[in-house]
Amino acid sequence: MLHPAADTTDRGATAAGGPATPGGAWQGGAVSSPPVPELPPRVEEVLEVVDAIPAGRVLTYGDVGELVGDRGPRFVGNVLRRFGAGSPWWRVLRADGSAAPQLAAEAVARWRAEATPLRRAASDPADVRVDLAVARWDGAGHPWAGRDVRP
């Protein structure tokens, strides 16, 4: 299965009203799309785990890395940064229950909308923490469910 994050096709239109190719050139009525790139090894697995996390539940970057195998938190963060725009990235957070500072405001808004349990509610989004003891997801019902991610 190809993950939606790998779909780089431009579906826009040109100023003349016709379909656009990824380079923006009109191709006589036909849309010319580049082949969808294949995701690097383990990237698709990371995105599948992230996509499976239910609303109101979370995993840490390290948890996701353990679930997909031999990958660490930096690898997971890199995958989400490069390919995870279409995934629920706000459900993957730091080991202390916080979001990366540049993502904190949007993550906190999404956590609150999903009723994710918080252990520290602060006025500064960078200081808000998710209650990992309550909100951490166990992966139940998925191939990686047998791997324990709890400390």
N, C-alpha and C positions, 0 to 999 in steps of 0.2 A: 504494500500500500504506500503510495506517495503522499507525504504529509502536505497539507495545504500551504505551509510556509515555503515550500519549494516552488510553488507556482509563481513564476515571475512574469507571466504574460501581461502585456499592456492591453487593456480593454477599452482604451479611450478612443476618441475620434479626432480627426484632423480639423483644421479650421474650415476646410471645404465641406465638412459634414460627412466625409467618408471614414471608413475604419482606418485606424492607425496601426502601423507596425511598431515593434518595440523601439525602433529608431525614429519613429514619427513620420516616415515617408509613405506616401500613398502608393499602393501596389496594384493599381488598375482594378479595384473592386475586391481584391482578395487580401485577407489578413495574413501576413507572414509572421509567424511566431518562432522564436528560437526554441530549440528543444528544452524541455524542463530539466534542469540539472539534477543529477542524482545527489542525494545528501551524503555527506561523509559517513563512515562507519560510526555507529552509536548515536549519531545525531537524531535520527528518526526515532530511536528508542527513547531518548530523553524527551522528545516532544510528545510521544505517545503517553508516557508517564504523566507529564505535566497536564496534558489534555484530559486525563482520566481523574485528576484530583477533583472531588466534588466541591461545590460551592460551600463556603463556610469552613472548609478544611484546608490544611496546608502541609507542606513538606519543606525541609531545609534543602539548600543546594547539595549538601553532603548526602542527605537521605536519597535524593533523586540519583546521585552518582552511584550509591550503593545498590539501588534497585536495578539499575541498568548494567551493573557489573563493575568493572575496574576503572571507574572514572571518579575524579574528585570534584569538589565544589567549583573550582575555577573553570573546569571543562563545562559543567552545567551552566554556569553564568555566561560563558562565551556562547554556548548554543542558544540560550534565550536572547542574548543581545543581538546575535546575527540572524537567527531564524525564528524567533519566538513571538513576533508581533501579533500573530493570529492565535496564540495560545494564552491561557490564563496565567501569565507570568507573575501576577501579584500573589498567587498561591504558593510561590516558591520564595523562601526568604532566608535570611542569615540565621546562624545557629542561635543567636540571642533573641530571635523572634522579630527582628526589625527588617525593614526594607532598606535597600540602598538609598542613600540620601537624595539622589536625583530623582528617584521614583517614589519617595515616601508619600507625598501629598496625594498622588493618584491611587497608590496602593491602599492608604488608610481609608479613602473614600470608598473603594471597592470592598475592603474588609467590612466596613460598617454596613454597606448595602447588602452584603451576604450574611450579616450577623456572625461574622467570625469572632470567636471569643478573644477578647483583649485582656491582657494583664496590666498594662499601663496605658491609660488614656491620657494624653497630654495635649496641650494646645499646639505645640510644635510637632508636626507630623514625623519628623526625624526621631522624636523621642517615644513614639507609640510603639508598643510591642504586642505581638500576638501571644496568647497563652498556649505555648506548645504542648503542655501537658494535657490540655483539653482538645485543642484544634488539630493536632498532628494526625494525619490520615495513615491508616495501616495498609492500604492497598487491597483491601478485601475484594475478592471476586476477580482479580487480575492475575496474570501469569507470575508476576513478581510478588504476589501476596505472601509467599512463604518466607521471604527475606525480612528479618526483623530490622526496622530502622530506628527503633526507640533506644535511647541510651541506657 
